Amino acid sequence: MPVYRLTEHLIFPHPSEAEEGLLAIGGDLSMERLLLAYSNGIFPWPHEGLPMLWWSLDPRMVLPLSEFKPSKSLRQTIRRKKFEVKVDTDFEGVIYSCADVERKGGGGTWISDEIIDAFINLHHEGFAHSIETYRDGELVGGLYGVSMGGFFSGESMFHLQTDASKVAFYYLVEILKQWNFHFIDAQQPTDHLSSLGARPIVREEFLDRLHESMQVDTIRGNWGKLIQHNFRPQ
């Protein structure tokens, strides 16, 4: 199967044509192209020295919100209110912190300057969001991702203190449940996400779920301003 080279035209091949997950190369990271990609189950994952790479993985890691399984220790951390949680107050701080995280094996980050600029633009346009955790006023953990329709595509997370990113994830799930989202697209499998209830599904099933979720209106804008001040996790 071929790997497609994108042009300036806003078009992608069908995700099922991806070979070992890689669907296409080239193109830009304009808001229009990114939204087209995510709405079709495609995401950018750059590699240094290569044109932009676009992926559609099979299987795909997803977390149906009804299957979220927070650990007993995480629930205890939530109850102790160890961290202050905020939404969409420091997106740039979160994405830059995610880019600075040391990767296993000493590899560099995939969150390039080009990716950072593109997702900050998505945030300003109300499609990308951050959940942040603070301790004594300092940003110590968080995550960011893209929201369209009834799904949230998680991109990356970081923590400077134990459980800081897990608490952010917990609040993300609670917020999405409150708004009747369908699932979180976790893209790639990890042991951590598996422990929380995420599981791999075949691409065909993922695309069916994605199509259904895209029938829901997108909650666009600054989520922090939309959430009620008395919101509390269940």
N, C-alpha and C positions, 0 to 999 in steps of 0.2 A: 504494500500500500504506500502511496506517495505521501510526502510531507509537503503541504502547500505553502507557497510563498505569497504573502499578502501584498496587495497594492494599496494605492490611496483610496480605493473604493471601500465603503463600509459593508463588507461581506465576509462571512466565514464559511468554510465547508461544514457539512453536518458533523456533529461531534462523534458519531459512530465511525467516522473515517480516520480517527486518530490511531496511530500505530504505536503501541506500547505507551499510550498516553499522550504522545506528542502529535498535535494536529497541524500546526502551522508556524511559520516564522515570518518575521518582519512586521510591518505596520507600525502604528504609533500607539500612544497611550492617551489619546483624547478621551474626553468624557463620553462622547458618543460611541466610540469603539469599545470602551470598557463596559458600558451598560449593555451594549449588544452582546458582548461576550458572556457576561454573567447571566443574562437572561436566557442564554442558550447552553449553560453548563460548561462554559469555557473560561479559563482564567490565565493570566500572565504569570510566568515563572522564569525570570531571566537567568541566564548563565553568563558569567563574565567573558567578554571577547566574542560573543555571538550576537546576531540580531535578536530582537525580542522573540521569545518562545511562548507559544500558546498551547494549553494542555486541556485534555478531557480524559480524566483517568477512569479506568475500569479494572477493579471495582472502585466505588466512590464511598468515602467515609461520611456517614451522616448521623446526626443525633435527632431522632424524633423527640420532640419536647416532652411527650408523655412518658418517655423511657429514661429520662434523666435520673441518675442514681447518685446523689451526693453522699459522701461518706459520713459516718457518725462524727468523726473529728472535724470535718468541714462544717457541719451543722453547729457544732459546739463553738467553733471560731466565729461563725455568724452571730450566734446568740451573745457571745462576749463582746461583740461590737469592737473588735480589735482594730478594724480599719474603717475609715470614712470612705464611702463610695459616692462617686460623682459620675455624671454622664455628659459627654460632649463638652467638657470644660477645658480640656487640654489635649486635643487630638494630636497636635504636633509633638507634644512631649511624649505621648505614647508611641507614636510611630518611630520617632528618633530613638527612643529607648529600646524598642523591638529590634531596630537595626543594629544596635550596639551589643546585643546579647551574644555571648560567646557560644558558638555551636559545637556540638560534640565532634571530636576528631580535629578540632582546630580550623574547620572550614570557615570561609567568609560568609557574610550575610547575602541573601538574595534581594534584600530590600535596598536597592540602589537609589541614588539621588533621583533618577528618573521616576522610579516607582514612588518615592516619597512625594515628589512634586505632583504626580498624577493623583495620588490618593488624598492629598491635602485639598486639591481642587474638587474631588468628589465629595469631600467633607463639606467644603464651602457651599456646594450645590445641594447638600442635604441627603446624599446617598451613602456616605461612609460615616461610621460612628465609632466612638470610643467609650469604653467603660473603664473608669480609673479608680484605683484604691490609694488612699493617703494615710500616712501615719505622722502625727504631729505636724500636719501641714505639708509634708513632703510626699511627692509622687513616688510610690514604692512598687506599683504593679499596675497591670492593665492589659487590655486587648483592644483590637480594632478589627473592623470588617465592613463588608458592603451589604446593604439591605435593599432588596427589591421585592415587591409583592409580599408573599407570605413566607419568605425564607431569608436567613441571614448567613452570609458566607464569611466564616471566620478566617482571618488572614494571618495574624500572629499575636503572640502575647509575651509578656515579660514579667519578672518579679525580682525585686531586690530584697524582699523579706519573705520568709516561709508563708505560704498560703495566700500571698497577696494577689497573684493572678487567678487562683482558684476561686477566691471570693468574688473577683470581677466576673468570672464565668458564671458563677452561681446567680449573681444579680442579672446578668444578661438573660439567662434562661427564664428567670422570674418575670422580667420585663416582657419578653417575647410571649410567654404564656398569657400574661395580662392582655396583650394585644392580639391574641389568637393566631400567632404565627404557626406555621406547619413544622418546620425543622431548621436545624443548623447544618449547613454544609461545611464539614470539617476537612474536606478535600482528601487528605492523606491520613492513613491510619497511624495512630500512636498508642502506646500502652496507657498513657494518661487518659486520653479520650475514651479508650475502651473501658477503663475503670469507671467512667462516668455514665456509661450507657450507649456510647456511640458504637456503630457497627458498619461494616462494609456492605454495600449492596451493588448489584450489577448495574452497569451504566444505563441500560434500557429502563430499569425500574427508577433509577435516579431521574432520568429525563422525564418520565411520566409524572413523578412527584413534582418536579420543577415546573412543568407545564401547568399543573393544577394550581401550584402556589402563585404563579404569575397572573392568575385570574383575579387575585386580590389587589386592592389598591395599595400602592406604596405609601408608607408613613414617612414622608419626606420632611426634612428640616432638622432643627436642633432638638434631639430627643430630650435633653436635659430640661428644656423649657416645656415639653409636653407632658412629662411625668409629674404626677401630683406630688406635692411636698410630703404628704403623709404616706407615700408608698412604702410598704414594708414587705420583705420576702415572706412567703408562706412556710 
